[in-house]
Amino acid sequence: MAYSVKLVIMVYKYSISDRAASALSDTVDCNAGTFEQDMTDQELPLAGIKVVELSHMVMGPSAGLLLADMGAEVIKVEPPAGDNTRRLRGSGAGYFSMYNRNKRSVCIDLKSGQGQAIARRMISKADVFIENFRPGAMEQAGYGYDILSQDNPGLVYYSARGFLSGPYEQRTALDEVAQMMGGLAYMTGPPGQPLRAGASVIDVVGGMFGVIGILSALEMRHRTGRGQLVNSALFESTAFLVGQHMAQFAVTGEPAPPMPVRISAWAIYDIFNCKDGKQVFAAVVSDTQWKKFCEYFSLDEFAADETLAGNAGRVSRRDIIIPRVRSLFMGFSADELVQRLDQCGLPYAPISRPEDLFGDPHLLASGGLLDVTPPEGEPTKLPALPVQMDGKRFTLRRDVPRQGEHTREVLQELDFTDTEIDALISAGVVAWPASR
C-alpha cells in the first residue's frame, strides 16, 4: 500500500511578555487551560515503541530522551558500576540528570557471555536500538547492525557518529571537535578567538537529527516490514547549521565575519547597557517597527528623516543611529526598558543566565519545567521537551533512574525467575541497587 504524507507549515511571529500576560489576566488564566494539560499514556505518540539505549554522554542519551518523553519505553543499559556520565563534574555534572528522565536503567556486564545473551534477548524484542560508541566498537562486541538485525529484522538501529560515511568516518569526535572544524566556533567567537557555543548544541542537534531518522525508519517499516540502519553525525550537523553562512558566501562572494563583528542586516539588532548595570537585547527588523520605535521613544528627528524610512537606509547609517540609541537606553533601568520595548511590540530580551530560568514565569506557567530529582541530588526543575501537541505538553512519567534501578523488573519481563536473577546478581552479571 502506498502512503502519502502532506505537510502544511505556517509560521507566525508573536510575542507576549509578563506585562502583557498580566494585562490579559482578566480573561486568560495562564495557570489553567491548555498550559496545564499533560498527555495521558494513551495519548503519547510513541506509546508502545520499545527502545534499548546503549549510550553515554549527550548525543545518544539526548536521542533516547526525545523518544522517551514522547512515550517510548526506553531501557538504558549501563555497566555494573553505572554509566561514567553519572560521575562527571564541572560542565558535565548535569548531563545525566538532563538527558535520562523517563527511562529505565538496567546494569549488565556486557563483557560476559551471560550478559551478552541477556542484552541480545532484550534487543530482539525492541523496535529501536541506540548506540554512540567509537566506530567499530559495536561490531567488535557483537552488537553490530548486521548481527542484531538477523534476530530482529524489524529493528531500527541508530548509531550516533562523529562523521557520516567518508574519509573522516573512523575519526573520534566530540561536540567541540565538530564545532571547531565545522566553522561554528569561528563564527561564535571574536576574530582570532574561536569559541565553543555555550551548550552542547551539536550533541543535542545531532541527536535530534537521529530521532528524525528513527521516526522516518519506523514509518518506512510500516510499508516494508523491515528496519534499517540510521546514522547522524556531529560534523555534518555542524555543517548544516553553518549552511546559512556558506550560502551567504555563495550569494555575496564575501566570507561571513564572526558574529561579534558581523555586518548587521538591521540598523538596531544589538545588546544595550542600562543605568542599573544590566543589559537588554533589542531589535528593529521592519519599517513598521521602526515607526513604532521612533514614536514610543520620542525620536522625532529619526521619524522625520526620509532616508531612514527603509531598512537599507537605516543600516547604512548605523554609525548615527546606534550611538543615539545607546545613550537613550542608558537612561532606563533594565526593567523600565523592557516595559517600554514591550509596549511598542519590539523584539527584546533581558540577558539571562541559565539559573534565571528556574524562576521564569512563562516556563513555570506553561509546563516548560518538569519536577525532577537527580540521583543523589535534591529535587529541582529541568526543561521539558519544547513541543506542544494538541495543546498538551509532554511530562515526567519516570524520574531520572538510579543505576540499575530497574534491572530486576526488566529481567522479570524477559521471563527470568527470581532465583535466576539472584544468581545473576551474585555472579556479577547484572547489578541492582539492593545488591550494592
Residue pairs with C-beta under 8 A, 6 or more apart in sequence:
1 223
3 219
3 222
3 223
15 342
15 345
15 347
16 24
17 338
17 342
18 361
18 362
19 339
19 342
19 343
20 342
21 28
21 30
21 361
21 362
21 365
24 30
30 365
30 366
31 365
33 391
34 388
34 391
34 392
35 365
35 366
35 367
35 393
36 367
37 391
37 392
37 393
38 367
38 392
38 393
38 394
38 395
39 71
39 389
39 392
39 393
39 394
39 395
41 47
41 71
41 397
43 390
43 392
44 70
44 71
44 394
45 70
45 71
45 389
46 67
46 70
46 71
46 72
47 71
47 72
48 71
48 73
49 67
49 71
49 72
49 73
49 127
49 128
49 218
50 72
50 73
50 75
50 125
50 126
50 127
50 128
51 64
51 67
51 68
51 72
51 73
51 74
51 75
51 126
51 127
51 128
51 129
51 130
52 74
52 75
52 77
52 119
52 122
52 123
52 126
52 128
52 129
52 130
53 60
53 61
53 64
53 74
53 75
53 76
53 77
53 103
53 129
53 130
53 131
54 60
54 77
54 110
54 119
54 129
54 130
54 131
54 133
54 138
54 143
55 61
55 63
55 64
55 76
55 130
55 131
55 132
55 133
55 160
56 83
56 84
56 85
56 132
57 85
57 92
57 95
57 132
57 203
58 95
58 99
58 175
58 200
58 203
58 204
58 207
59 132
59 160
59 175
59 203
59 204
59 206
59 207
59 210
59 234
60 130
60 131
60 132
60 160
60 207
61 76
61 85
61 95
61 96
61 99
61 100
61 207
62 99
62 203
62 204
62 207
62 208
63 130
63 158
63 160
63 207
63 208
63 210
63 211
63 214
64 74
64 76
64 99
64 100
64 103
64 130
65 98
65 99
65 100
65 101
65 102
65 103
65 207
65 385
66 207
66 208
66 211
66 385
67 74
67 128
67 211
67 214
68 74
68 101
68 102
68 103
68 398
69 101
69 102
69 384
69 385
69 394
70 385
70 394
72 127
72 128
73 104
74 102
74 103
74 104
75 103
75 104
75 105
75 106
75 122
75 406
75 410
76 83
76 100
76 103
76 104
76 105
76 106
76 401
77 106
77 107
77 108
77 110
77 119
77 122
78 105
78 106
78 107
78 108
78 403
78 404
79 107
79 108
79 109
79 110
80 107
80 108
80 109
80 404
80 428
80 430
80 431
81 107
81 403
81 431
82 107
82 403
82 404
83 96
83 403
85 92
85 95
85 96
86 96
86 375
86 403
88 95
88 96
95 200
96 374
96 375
96 400
97 372
97 374
97 375
97 377
97 382
97 400
98 382
98 383
100 400
100 401
101 370
101 372
101 382
101 396
101 398
101 399
101 400
102 396
102 397
102 398
103 398
103 401
104 398
104 401
104 405
104 406
104 409
104 410
105 401
105 402
105 403
105 404
105 405
105 406
105 407
106 122
106 404
106 406
106 407
106 410
106 411
106 430
107 403
107 404
107 407
107 430
107 431
107 432
108 115
108 118
108 119
108 407
108 429
108 430
109 115
109 428
109 429
109 430
110 116
110 119
110 141
112 428
112 429
114 424
114 427
114 429
115 429
115 430
116 141
116 142
118 411
118 414
118 424
118 429
118 430
119 143
120 148
120 151
121 414
122 410
122 414
123 129
123 143
123 148
123 151
123 152
123 155
124 148
124 151
124 152
125 152
125 414
126 152
126 155
127 154
127 155
127 156
127 218
127 227
128 155
128 156
128 157
128 158
128 214
128 218
129 143
129 148
129 155
129 156
129 157
129 158
130 158
130 160
130 210
131 138
131 143
131 157
131 158
131 159
131 160
132 159
132 160
132 161
134 172
135 161
135 162
135 169
135 170
136 170
138 144
138 159
139 146
139 147
145 155
145 157
145 159
145 229
148 155
148 157
149 155
149 157
149 227
152 227
153 225
153 226
153 227
154 221
154 225
154 226
154 227
155 227
156 214
156 217
156 218
156 221
156 227
156 228
156 230
157 227
157 228
157 229
157 230
158 210
158 213
158 214
158 230
158 231
158 232
159 229
159 230
159 231
160 206
160 207
160 210
160 231
160 232
160 233
161 169
161 173
161 231
161 232
161 233
161 234
162 168
162 171
162 172
162 173
162 174
162 177
162 178
162 233
162 234
162 235
163 169
163 171
163 173
163 233
163 234
163 235
163 236
164 231
164 232
164 233
164 235
164 236
165 231
168 235
173 233
173 234
173 235
174 234
175 196
175 200
175 201
175 202
175 203
175 234
176 185
176 196
177 234
178 184
178 202
178 234
178 235
178 237
178 238
179 185
179 188
179 196
179 197
179 201
179 202
179 238
180 194
180 196
181 235
181 238
182 202
182 235
182 238
182 239
182 241
182 242
183 238
183 239
183 242
183 245
184 197
184 201
184 202
184 238
184 241
184 242
185 194
185 195
185 196
185 197
186 194
186 258
187 242
187 245
187 256
187 258
187 259
188 194
188 195
188 196
188 197
188 258
188 259
189 195
189 258
189 260
190 258
190 260
190 261
191 257
191 258
191 260
191 261
201 241
202 234
202 237
202 238
202 241
203 234
205 237
205 241
206 232
206 233
206 234
206 237
207 232
209 232
209 237
209 240
210 230
210 231
210 232
212 232
213 230
213 231
213 232
214 230
216 230
217 227
217 228
217 230
220 228
221 227
221 228
245 256
248 254
248 256
249 255
249 256
256 262
257 263
264 270
264 315
264 318
265 315
266 283
266 284
266 285
266 311
266 314
266 315
267 284
267 290
267 308
267 311
267 314
267 315
267 317
267 318
267 321
267 322
268 282
268 283
268 284
268 293
268 314
268 321
268 322
268 325
269 283
269 284
269 285
270 281
270 282
270 283
270 322
270 325
271 279
271 280
271 281
271 351
272 279
272 280
272 281
272 282
272 325
272 326
272 329
272 330
272 337
273 279
273 326
273 329
273 330
274 280
274 329
274 330
274 332
274 333
274 334
274 336
274 337
275 330
275 331
275 332
275 333
276 333
276 334
278 333
278 334
278 350
278 351
279 334
279 350
279 351
280 329
280 334
280 337
280 338
280 341
280 348
280 349
280 350
280 351
281 348
281 349
281 350
281 351
282 329
282 337
282 341
282 346
282 347
282 348
283 346
283 347
283 348
284 290
284 293
284 314
284 346
285 311
285 347
286 311
287 309
287 310
287 311
289 344
289 345
289 346
290 308
290 309
290 311
290 314
291 303
292 344
292 345
292 346
293 299
293 344
293 346
294 300
294 302
294 303
295 303
295 344
296 340
296 343
296 344
297 328
297 340
297 344
299 324
299 328
302 308
302 321
302 324
307 313
307 317
308 314
308 317
308 321
314 321
329 337
332 340
334 350
337 348
338 348
338 350
341 348
342 348
352 360
357 363
357 369
357 383
358 369
358 380
358 381
360 368
360 369
362 368
363 369
363 383
366 393
367 384
367 393
367 395
368 383
368 384
368 386
368 393
369 381
369 382
369 383
369 384
370 381
370 382
370 383
370 384
370 395
370 396
371 379
371 380
371 381
371 396
372 379
372 380
372 381
372 382
372 396
372 399
372 400
373 379
373 380
373 399
373 400
374 380
374 400
375 400
375 401
375 402
375 403
384 393
384 394
384 395
385 393
385 394
387 393
387 394
402 433
403 431
403 433
404 430
404 431
404 432
404 433
404 436
405 432
405 433
407 421
407 425
407 430
407 431
407 432
408 421
408 432
411 420
411 421
411 424
411 430
412 418
412 421
416 424
421 430
424 430
425 431
425 432
425 435
